[in-house]
Amino acid sequence: MAGSLLLLGLPFAALCAVVVGFGPAERWLAERAARRRARHAPPLDRRPLQAVAADVRRLRRQLALVPAGAPMARRRALQAAYDDVLTEAARMLGVPHALATGPPGRARDVERLRLLAALQAAGLAVGD
């Protein structure tokens, strides 16, 4: 009697172990596949250099054309967008910069002009 219960209980216990262990094993396999896809996937966060150069020219032109009576928030927003695009272009071309770390004011304006000249020297078409 005990032998027959053991013969019935052993396969049942093995089946329960497989069912219970399937969840963690499935999660592990899914995580492993995601890591493998991430390792071999091309970076999608980079824009083409031509688009970045076009944004530099566009934002530079918009900053120059801000009217005198425009709200300061508009000018600061354009300035922040221009700084972001300049740093993106510098990162793509490998040009060192300190635009994000400099204090606002004249020091940042000077760094912006220096970075613009360095990008132009690196071959980026920033003029209109």
MOPAC internal coordinates of N, CA, C and O (Angstrom, degrees):
PM7 1SCF
backbone

  N    0.0000 0     0.00 0     0.00 0    0    0    0
  C    1.4455 1     0.00 0     0.00 0    1    0    0
  C    1.5288 1   110.38 1     0.00 0    2    1    0
  O    1.2310 1   120.77 1   134.78 1    3    2    1
  N    1.3190 1   116.13 1   -45.22 1    3    2    1
  C    1.4586 1   119.54 1   179.93 1    5    3    2
  C    1.5184 1   110.11 1   -68.15 1    6    5    3
  O    1.2310 1   120.21 1   146.42 1    7    6    5
  N    1.3138 1   117.21 1   -33.58 1    7    6    5
  C    1.4577 1   120.53 1   179.25 1    9    7    6
  C    1.5165 1   111.93 1   -67.24 1   10    9    7
  O    1.2310 1   120.32 1   141.34 1   11   10    9
  N    1.3478 1   116.99 1   -38.66 1   11   10    9
  C    1.4685 1   119.46 1   179.54 1   13   11   10
  C    1.5314 1   110.99 1   -70.81 1   14   13   11
  O    1.2310 1   120.62 1   144.61 1   15   14   13
  N    1.3506 1   116.42 1   -35.39 1   15   14   13
  C    1.4711 1   118.95 1   176.17 1   17   15   14
  C    1.5268 1   110.54 1   -65.95 1   18   17   15
  O    1.2310 1   121.36 1   143.09 1   19   18   17
  N    1.3093 1   115.01 1   -36.91 1   19   18   17
  C    1.4573 1   119.23 1   178.65 1   21   19   18
  C    1.5264 1   110.58 1   -67.13 1   22   21   19
  O    1.2310 1   120.20 1   140.08 1   23   22   21
  N    1.3223 1   117.23 1   -39.92 1   23   22   21
  C    1.4584 1   120.78 1   178.84 1   25   23   22
  C    1.5273 1   111.98 1   -67.37 1   26   25   23
  O    1.2310 1   119.83 1   147.99 1   27   26   25
  N    1.3201 1   117.93 1   -32.01 1   27   26   25
  C    1.4654 1   121.08 1   176.80 1   29   27   26
  C    1.5338 1   111.45 1   -81.61 1   30   29   27
  O    1.2310 1   120.43 1   143.47 1   31   30   29
  N    1.3120 1   116.79 1   -36.53 1   31   30   29
  C    1.4640 1   121.09 1  -175.70 1   33   31   30
  C    1.5150 1   113.08 1   -74.99 1   34   33   31
  O    1.2310 1   120.35 1   146.53 1   35   34   33
  N    1.3159 1   116.94 1   -33.47 1   35   34   33
  C    1.4608 1   119.98 1  -178.22 1   37   35   34
  C    1.5328 1   112.46 1   -64.00 1   38   37   35
  O    1.2310 1   118.47 1   130.56 1   39   38   37
  N    1.3202 1   120.53 1   -49.44 1   39   38   37
  C    1.4773 1   119.40 1   176.75 1   41   39   38
  C    1.5367 1   112.09 1   -63.88 1   42   41   39
  O    1.2310 1   120.56 1   144.89 1   43   42   41
  N    1.3421 1   116.54 1   -35.11 1   43   42   41
  C    1.4607 1   119.88 1   178.50 1   45   43   42
  C    1.5342 1   110.55 1   -65.17 1   46   45   43
  O    1.2310 1   120.48 1   138.46 1   47   46   45
  N    1.3145 1   116.68 1   -41.54 1   47   46   45
  C    1.4654 1   120.65 1   178.18 1   49   47   46
  C    1.5311 1   110.43 1   -65.82 1   50   49   47
  O    1.2310 1   120.30 1   140.89 1   51   50   49
  N    1.3121 1   117.03 1   -39.11 1   51   50   49
  C    1.4627 1   120.25 1   178.13 1   53   51   50
  C    1.5268 1   110.68 1   -65.15 1   54   53   51
  O    1.2310 1   120.30 1   139.55 1   55   54   53
  N    1.3240 1   117.03 1   -40.45 1   55   54   53
  C    1.4619 1   121.10 1   177.88 1   57   55   54
  C    1.5276 1   110.86 1   -64.09 1   58   57   55
  O    1.2310 1   120.10 1   138.08 1   59   58   57
  N    1.3214 1   117.42 1   -41.92 1   59   58   57
  C    1.4702 1   121.49 1   177.49 1   61   59   58
  C    1.5289 1   110.66 1   -63.13 1   62   61   59
  O    1.2310 1   120.00 1   139.33 1   63   62   61
  N    1.3026 1   117.60 1   -40.67 1   63   62   61
  C    1.4607 1   120.90 1   179.69 1   65   63   62
  C    1.5259 1   110.77 1   -64.60 1   66   65   63
  O    1.2310 1   120.44 1   140.78 1   67   66   65
  N    1.3241 1   116.77 1   -39.22 1   67   66   65
  C    1.4642 1   120.35 1   178.45 1   69   67   66
  C    1.5222 1   110.42 1   -66.02 1   70   69   67
  O    1.2310 1   120.30 1   135.63 1   71   70   69
  N    1.3374 1   117.03 1   -44.37 1   71   70   69
  C    1.4678 1   120.90 1  -179.04 1   73   71   70
  C    1.5259 1   110.72 1   -65.05 1   74   73   71
  O    1.2310 1   120.01 1   136.39 1   75   74   73
  N    1.3185 1   117.59 1   -43.61 1   75   74   73
  C    1.4651 1   121.26 1  -179.62 1   77   75   74
  C    1.5264 1   110.55 1   -68.32 1   78   77   75
  O    1.2310 1   119.72 1   142.20 1   79   78   77
  N    1.2989 1   118.13 1   -37.80 1   79   78   77
  C    1.4578 1   121.54 1  -178.30 1   81   79   78
  C    1.5169 1   113.70 1   -79.48 1   82   81   79
  O    1.2310 1   119.96 1   169.83 1   83   82   81
  N    1.3227 1   117.68 1   -10.17 1   83   82   81
  C    1.4581 1   120.38 1  -177.76 1   85   83   82
  C    1.5269 1   112.16 1   -67.80 1   86   85   83
  O    1.2310 1   119.51 1   142.28 1   87   86   85
  N    1.3175 1   118.55 1   -37.72 1   87   86   85
  C    1.4687 1   122.01 1  -178.66 1   89   87   86
  C    1.5196 1   112.34 1   -60.98 1   90   89   87
  O    1.2310 1   119.35 1   123.50 1   91   90   89
  N    1.3277 1   118.84 1   -56.50 1   91   90   89
  C    1.4696 1   119.28 1   178.59 1   93   91   90
  C    1.5274 1   113.10 1   -62.27 1   94   93   91
  O    1.2310 1   120.43 1   143.44 1   95   94   93
  N    1.3265 1   116.78 1   -36.56 1   95   94   93
  C    1.4621 1   119.18 1   179.30 1   97   95   94
  C    1.5277 1   110.53 1   -66.04 1   98   97   95
  O    1.2310 1   120.65 1   140.74 1   99   98   97
  N    1.3208 1   116.36 1   -39.26 1   99   98   97
  C    1.4631 1   120.18 1   179.52 1  101   99   98
  C    1.5262 1   110.64 1   -66.94 1  102  101   99
  O    1.2310 1   120.26 1   139.59 1  103  102  101
  N    1.3346 1   117.11 1   -40.41 1  103  102  101
  C    1.4712 1   120.93 1   177.31 1  105  103  102
  C    1.5275 1   110.64 1   -64.03 1  106  105  103
  O    1.2310 1   120.57 1   137.82 1  107  106  105
  N    1.3143 1   116.51 1   -42.18 1  107  106  105
  C    1.4606 1   120.65 1   179.84 1  109  107  106
  C    1.5272 1   110.80 1   -62.47 1  110  109  107
  O    1.2310 1   120.55 1   136.25 1  111  110  109
  N    1.3330 1   116.56 1   -43.75 1  111  110  109
  C    1.4619 1   119.95 1   179.06 1  113  111  110
  C    1.5304 1   111.29 1   -65.12 1  114  113  111
  O    1.2310 1   119.88 1   141.31 1  115  114  113
  N    1.3303 1   117.84 1   -38.69 1  115  114  113
  C    1.4672 1   120.99 1   178.88 1  117  115  114
  C    1.5293 1   110.72 1   -66.05 1  118  117  115
  O    1.2310 1   119.96 1   137.95 1  119  118  117
  N    1.3292 1   117.67 1   -42.05 1  119  118  117
  C    1.4655 1   120.97 1   178.27 1  121  119  118
  C    1.5261 1   110.98 1   -65.04 1  122  121  119
  O    1.2310 1   120.82 1   140.35 1  123  122  121
  N    1.3086 1   116.05 1   -39.65 1  123  122  121
  C    1.4635 1   119.94 1   179.10 1  125  123  122
  C    1.5274 1   110.95 1   -64.80 1  126  125  123
  O    1.2310 1   120.66 1   138.25 1  127  126  125
  N    1.3279 1   116.35 1   -41.75 1  127  126  125
  C    1.4659 1   119.92 1   178.02 1  129  127  126
  C    1.5276 1   110.87 1   -65.49 1  130  129  127
  O    1.2310 1   119.95 1   141.85 1  131  130  129
  N    1.3307 1   117.70 1   -38.15 1  131  130  129
  C    1.4706 1   120.64 1   178.83 1  133  131  130
  C    1.5248 1   110.66 1   -65.92 1  134  133  131
  O    1.2310 1   120.17 1   138.73 1  135  134  133
  N    1.3302 1   117.28 1   -41.27 1  135  134  133
  C    1.4676 1   119.98 1   177.57 1  137  135  134
  C    1.5290 1   110.92 1   -63.36 1  138  137  135
  O    1.2310 1   120.55 1   140.03 1  139  138  137
  N    1.3121 1   116.55 1   -39.97 1  139  138  137
  C    1.4619 1   120.73 1  -179.83 1  141  139  138
  C    1.5343 1   110.65 1   -66.18 1  142  141  139
  O    1.2310 1   120.31 1   138.44 1  143  142  141
  N    1.3470 1   117.01 1   -41.56 1  143  142  141
  C    1.4654 1   120.05 1   177.67 1  145  143  142
  C    1.5229 1   110.86 1   -65.06 1  146  145  143
  O    1.2310 1   120.28 1   139.45 1  147  146  145
  N    1.3333 1   117.06 1   -40.55 1  147  146  145
  C    1.4679 1   120.72 1  -179.26 1  149  147  146
  C    1.5234 1   110.83 1   -66.35 1  150  149  147
  O    1.2310 1   120.27 1   146.16 1  151  150  149
  N    1.3058 1   117.10 1   -33.84 1  151  150  149
  C    1.4593 1   120.92 1  -179.57 1  153  151  150
  C    1.5242 1   111.21 1   -69.03 1  154  153  151
  O    1.2310 1   120.09 1   144.09 1  155  154  153
  N    1.3275 1   117.42 1   -35.91 1  155  154  153
  C    1.4561 1   121.02 1  -174.82 1  157  155  154
  C    1.5238 1   113.26 1   -99.24 1  158  157  155
  O    1.2310 1   119.54 1   175.40 1  159  158  157
  N    1.3242 1   118.49 1    -4.60 1  159  158  157
  C    1.4578 1   120.97 1  -178.43 1  161  159  158
  C    1.5302 1   110.10 1   -79.02 1  162  161  159
  O    1.2310 1   120.21 1   -39.29 1  163  162  161
  N    1.3129 1   117.20 1   140.71 1  163  162  161
  C    1.4720 1   119.22 1   177.00 1  165  163  162
  C    1.5308 1   109.68 1   -71.44 1  166  165  163
  O    1.2310 1   119.71 1   -28.04 1  167  166  165
  N    1.3217 1   118.16 1   151.96 1  167  166  165
  C    1.4631 1   119.71 1   179.59 1  169  167  166
  C    1.5243 1   110.41 1   -67.59 1  170  169  167
  O    1.2310 1   120.88 1   -49.99 1  171  170  169
  N    1.3284 1   115.93 1   130.01 1  171  170  169
  C    1.4512 1   120.87 1  -177.58 1  173  171  170
  C    1.5221 1   112.25 1  -103.04 1  174  173  171
  O    1.2310 1   119.73 1   179.09 1  175  174  173
  N    1.3303 1   118.12 1    -0.91 1  175  174  173
  C    1.4490 1   120.69 1  -174.49 1  177  175  174
  C    1.5241 1   113.44 1   -90.18 1  178  177  175
  O    1.2310 1   120.02 1  -176.82 1  179  178  177
  N    1.3040 1   117.57 1     3.18 1  179  178  177
  C    1.4664 1   119.93 1  -178.53 1  181  179  178
  C    1.5219 1   109.84 1  -103.44 1  182  181  179
  O    1.2310 1   121.68 1   -45.34 1  183  182  181
  N    1.3191 1   114.38 1   134.66 1  183  182  181
  C    1.4580 1   120.10 1   174.86 1  185  183  182
  C    1.5215 1   108.29 1   -93.98 1  186  185  183
  O    1.2310 1   120.13 1   -19.74 1  187  186  185
  N    1.3130 1   117.36 1   160.26 1  187  186  185
  C    1.4654 1   119.10 1   175.41 1  189  187  186
  C    1.5258 1   110.52 1   -63.70 1  190  189  187
  O    1.2310 1   120.92 1   -32.23 1  191  190  189
  N    1.3136 1   115.85 1   147.77 1  191  190  189
  C    1.4608 1   121.11 1  -178.63 1  193  191  190
  C    1.5275 1   111.31 1   -62.30 1  194  193  191
  O    1.2310 1   120.21 1   147.70 1  195  194  193
  N    1.3204 1   117.20 1   -32.30 1  195  194  193
  C    1.4604 1   120.27 1   179.18 1  197  195  194
  C    1.5255 1   110.93 1   -63.90 1  198  197  195
  O    1.2310 1   120.19 1   141.26 1  199  198  197
  N    1.3355 1   117.24 1   -38.74 1  199  198  197
  C    1.4670 1   120.56 1   178.96 1  201  199  198
  C    1.5226 1   110.81 1   -67.69 1  202  201  199
  O    1.2310 1   120.51 1   141.27 1  203  202  201
  N    1.3219 1   116.63 1   -38.73 1  203  202  201
  C    1.4683 1   120.39 1   178.40 1  205  203  202
  C    1.5281 1   109.91 1   -65.86 1  206  205  203
  O    1.2310 1   120.16 1   137.24 1  207  206  205
  N    1.3285 1   117.30 1   -42.76 1  207  206  205
  C    1.4700 1   120.54 1   178.56 1  209  207  206
  C    1.5234 1   110.98 1   -63.60 1  210  209  207
  O    1.2310 1   120.35 1   140.98 1  211  210  209
  N    1.3299 1   116.93 1   -39.02 1  211  210  209
  C    1.4675 1   120.05 1   177.77 1  213  211  210
  C    1.5244 1   110.71 1   -64.55 1  214  213  211
  O    1.2310 1   120.38 1   141.17 1  215  214  213
  N    1.3356 1   116.89 1   -38.83 1  215  214  213
  C    1.4661 1   119.99 1   177.57 1  217  215  214
  C    1.5237 1   111.51 1   -66.76 1  218  217  215
  O    1.2310 1   120.16 1   141.87 1  219  218  217
  N    1.3304 1   117.30 1   -38.13 1  219  218  217
  C    1.4713 1   120.46 1   177.24 1  221  219  218
  C    1.5238 1   109.59 1   -60.50 1  222  221  219
  O    1.2310 1   120.36 1   133.05 1  223  222  221
  N    1.3228 1   116.91 1   -46.95 1  223  222  221
  C    1.4674 1   120.16 1  -179.55 1  225  223  222
  C    1.5268 1   111.53 1   -65.08 1  226  225  223
  O    1.2310 1   120.52 1   137.17 1  227  226  225
  N    1.3334 1   116.61 1   -42.83 1  227  226  225
  C    1.4622 1   120.76 1  -178.38 1  229  227  226
  C    1.5196 1   111.27 1   -64.05 1  230  229  227
  O    1.2310 1   120.18 1   132.26 1  231  230  229
  N    1.3333 1   117.26 1   -47.74 1  231  230  229
  C    1.4648 1   120.12 1  -178.51 1  233  231  230
  C    1.5273 1   111.72 1   -68.80 1  234  233  231
  O    1.2310 1   120.27 1   146.13 1  235  234  233
  N    1.3117 1   117.09 1   -33.87 1  235  234  233
  C    1.4700 1   119.93 1   176.83 1  237  235  234
  C    1.5288 1   110.23 1   -63.62 1  238  237  235
  O    1.2310 1   121.03 1   137.47 1  239  238  237
  N    1.3267 1   115.64 1   -42.53 1  239  238  237
  C    1.4635 1   120.73 1   178.71 1  241  239  238
  C    1.5322 1   110.68 1   -66.03 1  242  241  239
  O    1.2310 1   120.22 1   137.85 1  243  242  241
  N    1.3427 1   117.18 1   -42.15 1  243  242  241
  C    1.4668 1   120.20 1   179.38 1  245  243  242
  C    1.5214 1   111.57 1   -64.71 1  246  245  243
  O    1.2310 1   120.08 1   141.45 1  247  246  245
  N    1.3218 1   117.45 1   -38.55 1  247  246  245
  C    1.4682 1   120.27 1   177.86 1  249  247  246
  C    1.5234 1   111.59 1   -64.75 1  250  249  247
  O    1.2310 1   120.57 1   142.86 1  251  250  249
  N    1.3117 1   116.52 1   -37.14 1  251  250  249
  C    1.4634 1   119.60 1   180.00 1  253  251  250
  C    1.5252 1   111.70 1   -70.49 1  254  253  251
  O    1.2310 1   120.30 1   155.50 1  255  254  253
  N    1.3295 1   117.04 1   -24.50 1  255  254  253
  C    1.4608 1   120.96 1  -175.87 1  257  255  254
  C    1.5247 1   113.89 1  -100.90 1  258  257  255
  O    1.2310 1   119.33 1  -169.05 1  259  258  257
  N    1.3157 1   118.89 1    10.95 1  259  258  257
  C    1.4688 1   120.19 1   177.75 1  261  259  258
  C    1.5248 1   107.83 1   -67.98 1  262  261  259
  O    1.2310 1   120.15 1   -56.32 1  263  262  261
  N    1.3410 1   117.32 1   123.68 1  263  262  261
  C    1.4686 1   118.85 1  -178.81 1  265  263  262
  C    1.5243 1   111.92 1   -68.27 1  266  265  263
  O    1.2310 1   121.07 1   -20.06 1  267  266  265
  N    1.3221 1   115.57 1   159.94 1  267  266  265
  C    1.4639 1   121.15 1  -175.77 1  269  267  266
  C    1.5206 1   112.21 1   -64.07 1  270  269  267
  O    1.2310 1   119.06 1   147.16 1  271  270  269
  N    1.3096 1   119.40 1   -32.84 1  271  270  269
  C    1.4632 1   121.33 1  -177.38 1  273  271  270
  C    1.5187 1   113.96 1   -91.66 1  274  273  271
  O    1.2310 1   119.86 1  -170.92 1  275  274  273
  N    1.3121 1   117.87 1     9.08 1  275  274  273
  C    1.4684 1   120.79 1  -178.06 1  277  275  274
  C    1.5223 1   110.11 1   -70.89 1  278  277  275
  O    1.2310 1   120.28 1   -29.61 1  279  278  277
  N    1.3308 1   117.07 1   150.39 1  279  278  277
  C    1.4660 1   119.51 1   178.25 1  281  279  278
  C    1.5319 1   111.65 1   -61.62 1  282  281  279
  O    1.2310 1   121.49 1   -34.35 1  283  282  281
  N    1.3235 1   114.76 1   145.65 1  283  282  281
  C    1.4669 1   120.40 1  -179.09 1  285  283  282
  C    1.5304 1   110.89 1   -64.22 1  286  285  283
  O    1.2310 1   120.13 1   150.18 1  287  286  285
  N    1.3337 1   117.36 1   -29.82 1  287  286  285
  C    1.4683 1   120.31 1   179.05 1  289  287  286
  C    1.5256 1   110.71 1   -62.24 1  290  289  287
  O    1.2310 1   120.46 1   142.53 1  291  290  289
  N    1.3201 1   116.73 1   -37.47 1  291  290  289
  C    1.4696 1   119.85 1   178.84 1  293  291  290
  C    1.5268 1   110.32 1   -64.86 1  294  293  291
  O    1.2310 1   120.66 1   133.97 1  295  294  293
  N    1.3241 1   116.35 1   -46.03 1  295  294  293
  C    1.4664 1   120.19 1  -179.56 1  297  295  294
  C    1.5282 1   111.06 1   -63.15 1  298  297  295
  O    1.2310 1   120.25 1   137.19 1  299  298  297
  N    1.3308 1   117.13 1   -42.81 1  299  298  297
  C    1.4702 1   120.11 1   179.90 1  301  299  298
  C    1.5202 1   111.69 1   -67.07 1  302  301  299
  O    1.2310 1   120.42 1   143.47 1  303  302  301
  N    1.3289 1   116.80 1   -36.53 1  303  302  301
  C    1.4657 1   119.61 1   178.07 1  305  303  302
  C    1.5267 1   110.50 1   -65.95 1  306  305  303
  O    1.2310 1   120.43 1   137.02 1  307  306  305
  N    1.3278 1   116.79 1   -42.98 1  307  306  305
  C    1.4648 1   119.84 1   176.65 1  309  307  306
  C    1.5267 1   111.14 1   -63.03 1  310  309  307
  O    1.2310 1   120.84 1   139.97 1  311  310  309
  N    1.3342 1   116.01 1   -40.03 1  311  310  309
  C    1.4697 1   120.66 1   179.54 1  313  311  310
  C    1.5322 1   110.69 1   -64.14 1  314  313  311
  O    1.2310 1   120.46 1   138.41 1  315  314  313
  N    1.3342 1   116.72 1   -41.59 1  315  314  313
  C    1.4687 1   120.36 1   179.20 1  317  315  314
  C    1.5267 1   110.87 1   -66.02 1  318  317  315
  O    1.2310 1   120.23 1   138.79 1  319  318  317
  N    1.3355 1   117.17 1   -41.21 1  319  318  317
  C    1.4626 1   120.28 1   178.06 1  321  319  318
  C    1.5279 1   110.70 1   -64.94 1  322  321  319
  O    1.2310 1   120.53 1   139.99 1  323  322  321
  N    1.3191 1   116.58 1   -40.01 1  323  322  321
  C    1.4644 1   121.60 1   178.40 1  325  323  322
  C    1.5290 1   110.51 1   -63.75 1  326  325  323
  O    1.2310 1   120.55 1   137.17 1  327  326  325
  N    1.3309 1   116.56 1   -42.83 1  327  326  325
  C    1.4670 1   120.43 1   177.49 1  329  327  326
  C    1.5256 1   111.20 1   -61.87 1  330  329  327
  O    1.2310 1   120.45 1   137.91 1  331  330  329
  N    1.3369 1   116.74 1   -42.09 1  331  330  329
  C    1.4661 1   120.40 1   179.51 1  333  331  330
  C    1.5268 1   111.39 1   -62.02 1  334  333  331
  O    1.2310 1   120.65 1   136.93 1  335  334  333
  N    1.3199 1   116.36 1   -43.07 1  335  334  333
  C    1.4636 1   119.93 1  -178.72 1  337  335  334
  C    1.5307 1   110.53 1   -69.63 1  338  337  335
  O    1.2310 1   120.41 1   142.42 1  339  338  337
  N    1.3336 1   116.83 1   -37.58 1  339  338  337
  C    1.4691 1   119.31 1   176.81 1  341  339  338
  C    1.5293 1   111.22 1   -63.01 1  342  341  339
  O    1.2310 1   120.10 1   136.72 1  343  342  341
  N    1.3311 1   117.42 1   -43.28 1  343  342  341
  C    1.4656 1   119.53 1   179.45 1  345  343  342
  C    1.5288 1   111.31 1   -67.95 1  346  345  343
  O    1.2310 1   120.30 1   146.28 1  347  346  345
  N    1.3325 1   117.03 1   -33.72 1  347  346  345
  C    1.4652 1   119.73 1   176.32 1  349  347  346
  C    1.5281 1   110.48 1   -64.66 1  350  349  347
  O    1.2310 1   120.56 1   136.44 1  351  350  349
  N    1.3220 1   116.53 1   -43.56 1  351  350  349
  C    1.4672 1   120.26 1   178.26 1  353  351  350
  C    1.5236 1   110.76 1   -65.00 1  354  353  351
  O    1.2310 1   120.43 1   139.58 1  355  354  353
  N    1.3256 1   116.78 1   -40.42 1  355  354  353
  C    1.4700 1   120.06 1   179.04 1  357  355  354
  C    1.5223 1   110.96 1   -63.88 1  358  357  355
  O    1.2310 1   120.15 1   140.13 1  359  358  357
  N    1.3205 1   117.31 1   -39.87 1  359  358  357
  C    1.4605 1   120.95 1   178.77 1  361  359  358
  C    1.5302 1   110.64 1   -65.63 1  362  361  359
  O    1.2310 1   120.30 1   140.49 1  363  362  361
  N    1.3310 1   117.04 1   -39.51 1  363  362  361
  C    1.4647 1   120.39 1  -179.28 1  365  363  362
  C    1.5284 1   112.00 1   -68.08 1  366  365  363
  O    1.2310 1   120.58 1   145.03 1  367  366  365
  N    1.3428 1   116.50 1   -34.97 1  367  366  365
  C    1.4653 1   120.31 1  -177.96 1  369  367  366
  C    1.5227 1   113.19 1   -95.10 1  370  369  367
  O    1.2310 1   119.91 1   175.79 1  371  370  369
  N    1.3205 1   117.78 1    -4.21 1  371  370  369
  C    1.4577 1   120.95 1   179.27 1  373  371  370
  C    1.5164 1   113.49 1    74.19 1  374  373  371
  O    1.2310 1   120.32 1  -150.32 1  375  374  373
  N    1.3188 1   117.00 1    29.68 1  375  374  373
  C    1.4672 1   121.61 1   179.17 1  377  375  374
  C    1.5271 1   108.15 1   -91.54 1  378  377  375
  O    1.2310 1   119.55 1   -55.48 1  379  378  377
  N    1.3328 1   118.46 1   124.52 1  379  378  377
  C    1.4717 1   119.62 1   179.16 1  381  379  378
  C    1.5284 1   110.58 1   -70.46 1  382  381  379
  O    1.2310 1   121.28 1   -35.21 1  383  382  381
  N    1.3342 1   115.15 1   144.79 1  383  382  381
  C    1.4638 1   119.57 1  -179.75 1  385  383  382
  C    1.5203 1   109.52 1  -152.65 1  386  385  383
  O    1.2310 1   121.31 1   -18.21 1  387  386  385
  N    1.3242 1   115.09 1   161.79 1  387  386  385
  C    1.4677 1   122.29 1   176.28 1  389  387  386
  C    1.5195 1   109.44 1  -130.90 1  390  389  387
  O    1.2310 1   120.54 1  -146.17 1  391  390  389
  N    1.3200 1   116.58 1    33.83 1  391  390  389
  C    1.4577 1   120.68 1  -175.37 1  393  391  390
  C    1.5189 1   111.98 1   -69.85 1  394  393  391
  O    1.2310 1   120.05 1   141.71 1  395  394  393
  N    1.3119 1   117.52 1   -38.29 1  395  394  393
  C    1.4642 1   120.12 1  -177.48 1  397  395  394
  C    1.5226 1   112.09 1   -77.39 1  398  397  395
  O    1.2310 1   119.93 1   157.12 1  399  398  397
  N    1.3148 1   117.75 1   -22.88 1  399  398  397
  C    1.4630 1   119.84 1  -175.57 1  401  399  398
  C    1.5187 1   113.17 1   -95.58 1  402  401  399
  O    1.2310 1   120.03 1   164.91 1  403  402  401
  N    1.3159 1   117.56 1   -15.09 1  403  402  401
  C    1.4602 1   120.25 1  -177.44 1  405  403  402
  C    1.5186 1   112.23 1   -74.61 1  406  405  403
  O    1.2310 1   120.52 1   -26.52 1  407  406  405
  N    1.3272 1   116.61 1   153.48 1  407  406  405
  C    1.4619 1   119.47 1   178.23 1  409  407  406
  C    1.5274 1   109.96 1   -73.59 1  410  409  407
  O    1.2310 1   120.23 1   -29.58 1  411  410  409
  N    1.3276 1   117.17 1   150.42 1  411  410  409
  C    1.4625 1   118.52 1   177.94 1  413  411  410
  C    1.5274 1   110.60 1   -65.78 1  414  413  411
  O    1.2310 1   121.23 1   -30.07 1  415  414  413
  N    1.3007 1   115.26 1   149.93 1  415  414  413
  C    1.4580 1   119.82 1  -179.37 1  417  415  414
  C    1.5095 1   111.03 1   123.37 1  418  417  415
  O    1.2310 1   121.27 1    30.18 1  419  418  417
  N    1.3270 1   115.18 1  -149.82 1  419  418  417
  C    1.4680 1   120.76 1  -176.67 1  421  419  418
  C    1.5234 1   113.02 1   -63.94 1  422  421  419
  O    1.2310 1   120.41 1   143.17 1  423  422  421
  N    1.3163 1   116.82 1   -36.83 1  423  422  421
  C    1.4696 1   119.37 1  -179.03 1  425  423  422
  C    1.5287 1   110.60 1   -62.46 1  426  425  423
  O    1.2310 1   120.36 1   138.71 1  427  426  425
  N    1.3152 1   116.91 1   -41.29 1  427  426  425
  C    1.4634 1   119.86 1   179.00 1  429  427  426
  C    1.5326 1   110.61 1   -70.68 1  430  429  427
  O    1.2310 1   120.07 1   143.93 1  431  430  429
  N    1.3292 1   117.47 1   -36.07 1  431  430  429
  C    1.4674 1   120.24 1   177.09 1  433  431  430
  C    1.5289 1   110.85 1   -62.33 1  434  433  431
  O    1.2310 1   120.82 1   137.32 1  435  434  433
  N    1.3253 1   116.05 1   -42.68 1  435  434  433
  C    1.4701 1   120.40 1   178.67 1  437  435  434
  C    1.5265 1   110.26 1   -65.07 1  438  437  435
  O    1.2310 1   120.10 1   137.54 1  439  438  437
  N    1.3331 1   117.41 1   -42.46 1  439  438  437
  C    1.4686 1   121.10 1   178.83 1  441  439  438
  C    1.5258 1   110.45 1   -64.76 1  442  441  439
  O    1.2310 1   120.30 1   143.81 1  443  442  441
  N    1.3205 1   117.03 1   -36.19 1  443  442  441
  C    1.4650 1   121.34 1   177.62 1  445  443  442
  C    1.5333 1   110.25 1   -62.75 1  446  445  443
  O    1.2310 1   120.40 1   134.90 1  447  446  445
  N    1.3318 1   116.85 1   -45.10 1  447  446  445
  C    1.4668 1   120.57 1   178.56 1  449  447  446
  C    1.5301 1   111.51 1   -66.18 1  450  449  447
  O    1.2310 1   120.26 1   140.17 1  451  450  449
  N    1.3416 1   117.10 1   -39.83 1  451  450  449
  C    1.4583 1   120.74 1   178.06 1  453  451  450
  C    1.5235 1   110.90 1   -63.83 1  454  453  451
  O    1.2310 1   120.71 1   137.35 1  455  454  453
  N    1.3389 1   116.25 1   -42.65 1  455  454  453
  C    1.4602 1   120.69 1   179.83 1  457  455  454
  C    1.5208 1   110.65 1   -66.27 1  458  457  455
  O    1.2310 1   120.13 1   140.48 1  459  458  457
  N    1.3133 1   117.36 1   -39.52 1  459  458  457
  C    1.4601 1   120.78 1   177.89 1  461  459  458
  C    1.5310 1   110.66 1   -61.74 1  462  461  459
  O    1.2310 1   120.30 1   137.18 1  463  462  461
  N    1.3382 1   117.04 1   -42.82 1  463  462  461
  C    1.4694 1   120.64 1   177.53 1  465  463  462
  C    1.5241 1   111.14 1   -66.12 1  466  465  463
  O    1.2310 1   120.08 1   141.59 1  467  466  465
  N    1.3360 1   117.45 1   -38.41 1  467  466  465
  C    1.4679 1   120.51 1   178.94 1  469  467  466
  C    1.5253 1   110.95 1   -67.05 1  470  469  467
  O    1.2310 1   120.22 1   141.68 1  471  470  469
  N    1.3281 1   117.19 1   -38.32 1  471  470  469
  C    1.4653 1   120.35 1   177.32 1  473  471  470
  C    1.5241 1   110.56 1   -66.31 1  474  473  471
  O    1.2310 1   120.92 1   140.85 1  475  474  473
  N    1.3162 1   115.85 1   -39.15 1  475  474  473
  C    1.4600 1   119.64 1   177.60 1  477  475  474
  C    1.5332 1   110.43 1   -65.37 1  478  477  475
  O    1.2310 1   120.36 1   140.47 1  479  478  477
  N    1.3266 1   116.92 1   -39.53 1  479  478  477
  C    1.4665 1   120.48 1   177.63 1  481  479  478
  C    1.5260 1   111.59 1   -67.45 1  482  481  479
  O    1.2310 1   120.52 1   152.18 1  483  482  481
  N    1.3430 1   116.61 1   -27.82 1  483  482  481
  C    1.4632 1   120.68 1   178.86 1  485  483  482
  C    1.5233 1   112.26 1   -79.71 1  486  485  483
  O    1.2310 1   120.55 1   173.75 1  487  486  485
  N    1.3477 1   116.55 1    -6.25 1  487  486  485
  C    1.4559 1   119.10 1   175.46 1  489  487  486
  C    1.5106 1   115.10 1   109.96 1  490  489  487
  O    1.2310 1   119.47 1  -177.44 1  491  490  489
  N    1.3161 1   118.61 1     2.56 1  491  490  489
  C    1.4610 1   121.19 1   179.41 1  493  491  490
  C    1.5248 1   108.87 1   -80.65 1  494  493  491
  O    1.2310 1   120.57 1   -49.80 1  495  494  493
  N    1.3168 1   116.52 1   130.20 1  495  494  493
  C    1.4668 1   121.07 1   179.44 1  497  495  494
  C    1.5220 1   108.67 1   -81.64 1  498  497  495
  O    1.2310 1   120.50 1   -81.83 1  499  498  497
  N    1.3334 1   116.66 1    98.17 1  499  498  497
  C    1.4648 1   120.71 1  -177.09 1  501  499  498
  C    1.5171 1   112.34 1  -104.79 1  502  501  499
  O    1.2310 1   119.27 1   168.06 1  503  502  501
  N    1.3190 1   119.01 1   -11.94 1  503  502  501
  C    1.4596 1   121.71 1   179.48 1  505  503  502
  C    1.5127 1   111.28 1   -79.96 1  506  505  503
  O    1.2310 1   121.12 1   -21.71 1  507  506  505
  N    1.3204 1   115.47 1   158.29 1  507  506  505
  C    1.4760 1   119.97 1   179.31 1  509  507  506
  C    1.4812 1   112.58 1   -79.74 1  510  509  507
  O    1.2310 1   120.10 1   180.00 1  511  510  509

